Amino acid sequence: MPDESRRNVLVTEGLLVLMSIIWGMNFAVMKYGTDVLEPFAYNGVRLAIGSIVMLAILYTRKMPHLPWRDIRGLMLLGSLGTGLYQLFFITGLAMTRAGTASLVIASSPAIIAIVGRFMGVEKVSGRAVWGIVISLAGIAFVILTSADSNEGNPSMVGDLLVLASVVCWSFYTHLMRPYTVRIDGIQIATWSLIGGTIPVFLIAIPSMMRVHWAAVAPLTWGAILYSGIGSMGIAYLFWYRGVRVIGSTRTAMFSNLQPIVTLAGSWPLLGEQPTLVQGVGVAAVLGGLLLTRQPSAPEPAHGE
């Protein structure tokens, strides 16, 4: 691999690690937010704030305007990858625990790989298959040894709703990939976010009207801003760069870092104390990620 290409991959992978930290902490942040506010109200406001900030950044950069055809396509895909995804995810998160939700989300690499194979847009190498299997085994091990089990079992319905959000994200990731080849990441992030925010916001209006916003605590507003700007804006830019540079499945493998971050963050924030046994599962997750991220050659982008 040429030095310039290798540096590009290494920088991209570093940003994907940062993305996983942002998204991993977001589970605990959103769990706190949905305990204080109604889930739809919290989600509607944070997505609206994220959309406004991303739109402001887009126009500040004075980038060439996209044709309406591309904007319409991005917004339509956003209704799947942000809109429907968020409706499933926020409802499921409110019904289960942050650590459990992060572990379900960590199944996304396997589901993305399966969806990509089904759609005929991506091949999965033997090395990647073993990486996925090892990571999923680690995730299963962590689930079986989840912390504070004496406080009650996580809701099966909540877990299934979070899993449904993963399926939405998997199709969205592959359908979005042709856009990442020819359109700047911030344009993709902005218009797809707006496309998903519109239906979520409309559904959330009744919940938002029941909230006395003047009485909302600063810490809650901080949670809204973190999950609106950091999670829905900055982290998405890193995700789109990863899809463009190293492909959908390899990018998705970095989401396996999220449970590690979530378990660490949920301990001080939510009191979900991790166990020593969970460290074994975390090691398997990391081992699977490292195995998958070492292909013999760079993966070409879809359409090249």
PyMOL commands that set and color helices and strands:
alter all, ss='L'
color gray80, all
select helices_A, chain A and resi 3-36+39-60+68-95+98-105+108-119+126-144+149-151+156-182+185-209+213-215+218-246+248-270+276-292
alter helices_A, ss='H'
color red, helices_A
deselect
rebuild
show_as cartoon
